[in-house]
Amino acid sequence: MNSFSAKLSGWGWEAFFNKANLPEHVLFGVEFDRAEMGMVSQKWPLPSNPQLPDLIPQDLVKAWEGQLNNPATSDVQFNIQGHTIYANSSILSARSKYFQLIFQGKWLESDSNGKSEPPQQARERRNSNNNVNNHQARCNHVIEVTDFHYQTFLEMLRFLYTNKVTFKKEEQFNITALDLFRIADKYLIDDLRLQAKNEIFNYLTVNDAAEFLFGTAWKYPELKEHAMKYVVLNFVHIRQTTGFKNILSDLANHPQYAEILNEILAELFPVTPVNTGKPTKEEAS
């Protein structure tokens, strides 16, 4: 091989090396001098979120937000943890299939004793028992909410009115991305559920991944799918965390532990067919 460089006229031309002199198969390699192996921080690759550029004028957002919890323009009353929230059934129905079915009378909400009754009967019973004021008496729908915190429910309604959501990480607000995912899942609000899911996985760490998967995520297929991938990718570190050890010491409260662990191990150590030298059924046919 001739020596060529940028200073010589043959640089870059076919004369550098004749292709015909190369063998049919060529293996090129790179030799590293003093290379070091190390752990690279890895974040779960979720799609970037859905919070689109703010195209809605802020004054319009505030105007719609001002209609929430306004008794004068509302026909729905939610009673939750000693609080009352007013809303408009037309807005809720347009934004949530769940509310649409409720207000059309196709689904029945249950009272505190777990017995279902038509919305009109529920309204008359609650109004007579609670001696409500005129605003409350005008409500066509009175709904008792017992499975979510007041602030979580109010934030969900705010999203339905404004398409905006605020994820508050401070504990005193009693709102978490998981709470908003759960409430969006129940009330069939796909946009909010997607934003909450992305928020959950954007802040998931090896320290809390085990408790999240074994304690909550397994109940929701889309959460379980992503949580499983994260745990499998980081299992070497996750199994050493306090959260994972707490699960091992409290298996009674984690009924899905054995099943989920088997799924993790199957991903980590996939079973490969043993070569017996005999043709498979497909090959034989």
C-alpha positions as CSV (number, residue, x, y, z in Angstrom):
1,M,0.0,0.0,0.0
2,N,1.4,3.4,-0.9
3,S,1.6,6.2,1.6
4,F,-0.8,9.0,0.9
5,S,-1.7,12.1,2.9
6,A,-3.6,15.4,2.4
7,K,-0.4,16.9,1.0
8,L,0.0,14.3,-1.7
9,S,-1.8,14.4,-5.0
10,G,-3.2,10.9,-4.6
11,W,-5.1,11.6,-1.4
12,G,-8.7,10.7,-1.7
13,W,-8.5,8.9,-5.0
14,E,-8.9,5.2,-5.9
15,A,-5.2,4.9,-6.1
16,F,-5.1,4.9,-2.3
17,F,-5.8,1.2,-2.4
18,N,-7.0,-1.0,-5.2
19,K,-10.3,-2.6,-4.3
20,A,-9.3,-5.7,-6.2
21,N,-6.5,-6.3,-3.7
22,L,-9.0,-6.6,-0.8
23,P,-10.3,-10.1,0.3
24,E,-14.0,-10.9,-0.2
25,H,-14.8,-10.4,3.5
26,V,-13.1,-7.6,5.5
27,L,-13.4,-7.1,9.2
28,F,-12.6,-3.6,10.4
29,G,-11.9,-3.1,14.1
30,V,-11.0,-0.3,16.5
31,E,-8.4,-0.6,19.2
32,F,-8.9,1.5,22.3
33,D,-6.0,2.6,24.4
34,R,-6.6,2.6,28.2
35,A,-10.4,2.3,27.8
36,E,-12.5,2.2,31.0
37,M,-15.9,0.7,31.5
38,G,-18.5,2.4,33.6
39,M,-22.2,2.7,34.4
40,V,-24.1,5.2,32.3
41,S,-27.1,6.8,33.8
42,Q,-30.2,5.7,31.9
43,K,-33.6,7.4,31.8
44,W,-36.7,5.7,30.6
45,P,-37.4,6.9,27.0
46,L,-41.0,8.1,27.2
47,P,-42.5,10.3,24.5
48,S,-42.1,13.9,25.2
49,N,-45.1,15.3,26.6
50,P,-48.1,16.4,25.6
51,Q,-48.0,19.8,27.1
52,L,-48.3,21.7,23.8
53,P,-47.3,25.3,23.3
54,D,-49.7,27.6,25.0
55,L,-51.9,28.6,22.1
56,I,-55.0,29.5,24.2
57,P,-55.0,33.1,25.4
58,Q,-54.6,33.4,29.2
59,D,-57.6,35.6,29.6
60,L,-59.7,32.9,28.0
61,V,-58.3,30.3,30.3
62,K,-59.0,32.5,33.3
63,A,-62.6,33.1,32.0
64,W,-63.3,29.4,31.8
65,E,-61.6,28.7,35.1
66,G,-63.9,31.3,36.6
67,Q,-66.9,29.3,35.6
68,L,-65.8,26.4,37.7
69,N,-67.3,26.2,41.2
70,N,-69.7,29.0,40.2
71,P,-73.2,28.1,41.6
72,A,-74.9,30.7,39.4
73,T,-74.0,28.9,36.2
74,S,-73.9,25.3,37.5
75,D,-76.3,22.4,37.5
76,V,-74.0,19.8,39.2
77,Q,-73.0,19.6,42.8
78,F,-70.2,17.4,44.0
79,N,-69.9,16.7,47.8
80,I,-66.4,15.6,48.8
81,Q,-64.7,15.6,52.2
82,G,-66.9,18.3,53.6
83,H,-66.4,20.5,50.6
84,T,-68.9,21.4,47.8
85,I,-67.8,21.9,44.2
86,Y,-70.2,23.2,41.5
87,A,-69.8,22.5,37.8
88,N,-71.7,22.5,34.5
89,S,-72.9,19.2,33.2
90,S,-72.6,20.3,29.5
91,I,-68.9,21.1,29.9
92,L,-68.2,17.9,31.8
93,S,-70.2,15.8,29.3
94,A,-68.3,17.3,26.4
95,R,-64.9,16.5,28.0
96,S,-65.5,13.1,29.6
97,K,-67.4,10.1,28.3
98,Y,-67.9,9.0,31.9
99,F,-69.8,12.2,32.8
100,Q,-71.7,12.1,29.5
101,L,-73.1,8.6,30.4
102,I,-73.9,9.7,34.0
103,F,-75.8,12.8,33.0
104,Q,-77.7,10.9,30.2
105,G,-78.8,8.5,32.9
106,K,-77.1,5.5,31.4
107,W,-74.9,4.9,34.5
108,L,-75.9,5.2,38.1
109,E,-73.8,6.7,40.8
110,S,-73.9,4.9,44.2
111,D,-74.8,6.4,47.5
112,S,-72.6,6.1,50.6
113,N,-74.1,2.7,51.4
114,G,-73.2,1.3,48.1
115,K,-76.8,1.1,46.8
116,S,-77.5,2.6,43.4
117,E,-80.4,5.0,42.9
118,P,-81.5,7.3,40.1
119,P,-79.9,10.8,40.2
120,Q,-83.3,12.5,40.8
121,Q,-84.1,10.3,43.9
122,A,-80.6,10.8,45.2
123,R,-81.0,14.6,44.8
124,E,-84.4,14.6,46.7
125,R,-83.0,12.5,49.5
126,R,-79.8,14.5,50.0
127,N,-81.6,17.8,49.7
128,S,-84.2,16.8,52.4
129,N,-81.5,15.5,54.7
130,N,-79.1,18.4,54.4
131,N,-81.5,21.3,54.1
132,V,-79.6,22.8,51.2
133,N,-79.7,26.4,50.1
134,N,-81.3,27.7,46.9
135,H,-78.2,27.2,44.7
136,Q,-78.0,23.6,45.8
137,A,-81.7,23.0,45.2
138,R,-81.4,24.1,41.6
139,C,-78.8,21.4,40.9
140,N,-80.0,18.6,38.7
141,H,-77.3,16.3,39.8
142,V,-75.8,15.9,43.3
143,I,-72.9,13.4,43.5
144,E,-71.1,12.1,46.5
145,V,-67.4,11.5,45.9
146,T,-65.7,9.2,48.4
147,D,-62.7,7.7,46.6
148,F,-60.5,10.8,45.8
149,H,-59.1,13.7,47.8
150,Y,-60.9,17.1,47.4
151,Q,-57.9,18.8,45.8
152,T,-57.3,16.0,43.3
153,F,-60.9,16.1,42.2
154,L,-60.8,19.9,41.9
155,E,-57.7,19.7,39.8
156,M,-59.3,17.2,37.5
157,L,-62.3,19.5,37.0
158,R,-60.0,22.4,36.4
159,F,-58.4,20.4,33.6
160,L,-61.8,19.7,32.0
161,Y,-62.6,23.4,32.0
162,T,-59.2,24.8,30.9
163,N,-57.1,21.9,29.5
164,K,-54.4,22.9,32.0
165,V,-53.0,20.8,34.8
166,T,-50.4,21.5,37.6
167,F,-48.5,18.7,39.1
168,K,-47.7,19.7,42.7
169,K,-44.9,17.7,44.2
170,E,-45.2,19.2,47.7
171,E,-46.9,16.8,50.1
172,Q,-49.1,19.4,51.6
173,F,-51.1,19.8,48.4
174,N,-52.2,16.2,48.5
175,I,-52.0,15.9,44.7
176,T,-49.6,13.5,43.0
177,A,-49.3,12.5,39.3
178,L,-50.4,9.0,40.4
179,D,-53.6,10.5,41.9
180,L,-54.3,12.4,38.7
181,F,-53.7,9.3,36.7
182,R,-56.1,7.3,38.8
183,I,-58.8,9.9,38.6
184,A,-58.3,10.4,34.9
185,D,-58.5,6.6,34.4
186,K,-61.8,6.4,36.3
187,Y,-63.4,9.4,34.5
188,L,-62.1,8.4,31.1
189,I,-60.1,11.5,30.5
190,D,-57.4,10.3,28.1
191,D,-55.4,13.6,27.7
192,L,-55.0,14.0,31.5
193,R,-54.2,10.3,31.9
194,L,-51.4,10.5,29.3
195,Q,-49.9,13.7,30.9
196,A,-50.0,12.1,34.4
197,K,-48.4,8.9,33.1
198,N,-45.5,10.9,31.5
199,E,-45.1,12.8,34.8
200,I,-44.9,9.6,36.8
201,F,-42.2,8.1,34.6
202,N,-40.2,11.3,34.2
203,Y,-39.6,11.3,38.0
204,L,-39.4,7.5,38.6
205,T,-36.1,6.5,40.2
206,V,-34.4,3.2,41.1
207,N,-35.2,4.0,44.8
208,D,-39.0,4.0,44.4
209,A,-39.4,1.8,41.2
210,A,-40.0,-1.5,43.1
211,E,-42.7,-0.1,45.5
212,F,-44.3,1.5,42.5
213,L,-44.4,-1.6,40.4
214,F,-45.3,-4.2,43.1
215,G,-47.6,-1.8,45.0
216,T,-49.6,0.1,42.4
217,A,-48.5,-0.1,38.7
218,W,-49.5,-3.8,38.3
219,K,-53.1,-2.8,38.7
220,Y,-53.0,-0.7,35.5
221,P,-51.7,-2.4,32.3
222,E,-50.2,0.7,30.7
223,L,-48.3,1.6,33.9
224,K,-47.2,-2.0,34.5
225,E,-45.8,-2.3,31.0
226,H,-43.5,0.8,31.3
227,A,-42.7,0.1,35.0
228,M,-41.6,-3.5,34.1
229,K,-39.3,-2.3,31.4
230,Y,-37.7,0.2,33.8
231,V,-37.3,-2.3,36.5
232,V,-35.7,-4.9,34.1
233,L,-33.3,-2.4,32.8
234,N,-32.2,-1.3,36.3
235,F,-32.8,-4.5,38.3
236,V,-29.2,-4.9,39.5
237,H,-29.6,-1.7,41.4
238,I,-33.3,-1.9,42.3
239,R,-32.9,-5.2,44.1
240,Q,-30.5,-3.5,46.5
241,T,-32.8,-0.6,47.4
242,T,-34.7,-0.2,50.7
243,G,-38.0,-0.3,48.8
244,F,-37.3,-3.7,47.3
245,K,-36.2,-5.1,50.7
246,N,-39.4,-3.7,52.3
247,I,-41.4,-5.6,49.8
248,L,-39.6,-8.9,50.6
249,S,-40.3,-8.4,54.3
250,D,-44.0,-7.7,53.7
251,L,-45.1,-10.1,51.0
252,A,-48.6,-10.4,52.6
253,N,-49.4,-7.0,51.3
254,H,-48.0,-7.6,47.9
255,P,-50.0,-10.5,46.5
256,Q,-48.7,-10.1,43.0
257,Y,-45.0,-10.4,44.1
258,A,-44.3,-13.9,42.9
259,E,-46.0,-13.4,39.5
260,I,-44.3,-10.1,38.8
261,L,-40.9,-11.4,39.9
262,N,-41.3,-14.3,37.5
263,E,-42.0,-11.9,34.7
264,I,-38.9,-9.9,35.6
265,L,-36.7,-13.0,35.6
266,A,-38.2,-14.2,32.3
267,E,-37.1,-10.9,30.8
268,L,-33.7,-11.0,32.3
269,F,-33.0,-14.6,31.5
270,P,-35.0,-15.6,28.5
271,V,-35.3,-19.3,27.8
272,T,-33.5,-20.4,24.7
273,P,-34.3,-23.7,22.9
274,V,-31.9,-26.5,23.5
275,N,-30.2,-27.9,20.4
276,T,-30.7,-31.6,20.5
277,G,-29.6,-32.2,17.0
278,K,-33.1,-33.4,16.0
279,P,-35.2,-31.4,13.5
280,T,-38.1,-29.4,14.9
281,K,-41.6,-30.2,13.8
282,E,-41.5,-27.2,11.5
283,E,-38.2,-28.3,9.9
284,A,-39.5,-31.9,9.6
285,S,-42.6,-30.8,7.7
